[in-house]
Amino acid sequence: MCGIVGYIGHRNAYDIVIKGLKLLEYRGYDSAGITLLDNKTYLYKKKGKVSDLEESIKDLPKGGTLGMGHTRWATHGEPNDTNAHPHQSQNGKFIVVHNGIIENYADLKKTLLEKDYSFKSETDTEVFANLLEYFYLQGNMSAEETVRMALSRVVGAYGLVILCADEQDKIITARKGSPLVIGIGQGEYFVASDATPIVEYTKSVIYLNDDDVAVISRDGLQLKTIKSSQSIQPHIQEVDLNIGELDKGGYDHFMLKEIHEQPRSIADTFRGRILPDCSDISLGGLHEVWPKINNARRIIIVACGTSWHAGLVGEYLFEEYARIPVEVEYGSEFRYRNPIIYPDDVVIAISQSGETADTLAAIRIAKAQGALVLGICNVVGSSIPRETHAGVYTHAGPEIGVASTKAFTAQVTILTMMALKLASNRGTISQDKYRMAIKELTIIPEKIERALGSNEYIQYVSEKLKDSTNSIYLGRGYLYPVALEGALKLKEISYIHAEGYPAAEMKHGPIALIDEQMPVVVVATKDSSYEKIVSNIQEVKARKGIIIAIVTEGDTIIKNMAQYVIEVPETAEFLSPILSVIPLQLLSYYIAVMRGSNVDQPRNLAKSVTVE
Ligand code: M6R
């Protein structure tokens, strides 16, 4: 949610900041802005993409070796030039970029209005810039002291980068709830919302913790906290991310690249975690906590969006194999409903970004009530892995497309490994079955490769469906979460209304929607519910719905009933979500492209939702 880049060093700051903003554009893309300090302050902002900003200032001065920029996902105030960041205080003393929400901004604004401050924008960030200036002009304080004092009055979440016109050799940055990473170069420093804009220049990074305030000059960095002026020792780490992973690799969109990467990303997810003879699974991050997981009274999975759908697959897996009751919760609901959590519950938070605010809040509640909290995350070093007791990284590589694809299949792969290992530990699966299941998992990448082979046919089907205004997705058992995920993919990038349902629920209401205009996508591969879902397809056919079925290779029964049939290779039932979601990802991708949507940056969305 919003991308921030800052630079101080010896190179041209503009070049680094603008390039970094383009890499972070997936976090928000409704407006962008940049500030450069070069004896005086240059401040440029523009509604739209980073490229619109670039174009609008192409003939303006862009010198200086200190600067910062922001690409926005609006929270307070509509996307326009004025609400775009950076925001400058009334007398130009402070310039601020901000990710997050200042919850008490209305109270602060009221106080500042009484002190004769006026505001140009509708943002909470401008309020903070003016608060800084107000304190600064009051007393004999440095910019750093002013920032720490102002932050002690702020309620909310923030990742902030702050410049002071009187201290042109410094960047001040602070974090609470919204991630910030500092990259350390030779006589130069980089600040960003995540490491992607930094790795081209340095792999040495510091992830700020909540309440940290860092004061960065070309000569060094001082880390303090909001409450204390005492310097603390920063924890410098090596970031494991390659610049090569951050381009489209010849594909038209990141989403398409990421869909096609899945044979490799899934292999990366289980690599080193499965013994070569497929006799066992070893998840290093869980070694010490298995005894507690083995004896869990209940597993609660918390997540949002696509990760929540992966969690639903997890429910089927854990209950079927490990025989432990599972509840799957939206982070946003869990956090506010005073949930009952027992000390022998195990809570699993699933998140691609590791920064989703609602999931993080749910984790904190579960921890406070004594449960063991585990994370399944993709972004190494992000907040969720740092706040959970233990966990497993998905290792799917950076996911840039806003619509999550390879993260979903990687999350389901981890959940599958966890469920099988837990079942083996608890003796709820025979060793023969355990080995066979592991073996089957290891050949999933080849099967995904084959599923991707339907690319051309899926384009043909997409052409037929691209003008629809509604659609229904159906699945049963393990394939019900896949139906939900297929529907989410379609609506978020093509803006076609789509609903996912358990197929048998259709007759309790949604069936009323079916007529000859209604596409009904049925995920109906050969599994234990196959005959049942064939009956559901008959019900759709009787009402003249347009049936698009995802079936197992060689299926002839559904072929005779459906208008369009997309085949995937045969696999074990518990692995069917990983395979059958592939055609649904491609279907939504091609429909969106044919409708002219911006697939990687769909309207109103952002890759990581760090506000509640
Ligand atoms: O980073 P997270 O996995 O926590 O994100 C959760 C959701 O915001 C995310 O899955 C969202 O639903 C995607 N846009 C779906 O494609």
Residues whose N, C-alpha, C, O or C-beta is under 5 A from the ligand:
A	BS01	M6R	C304 G305 T306 S307 I350 S351 Q352 S353 G354 T356 V402 A403 S404 K607 V609
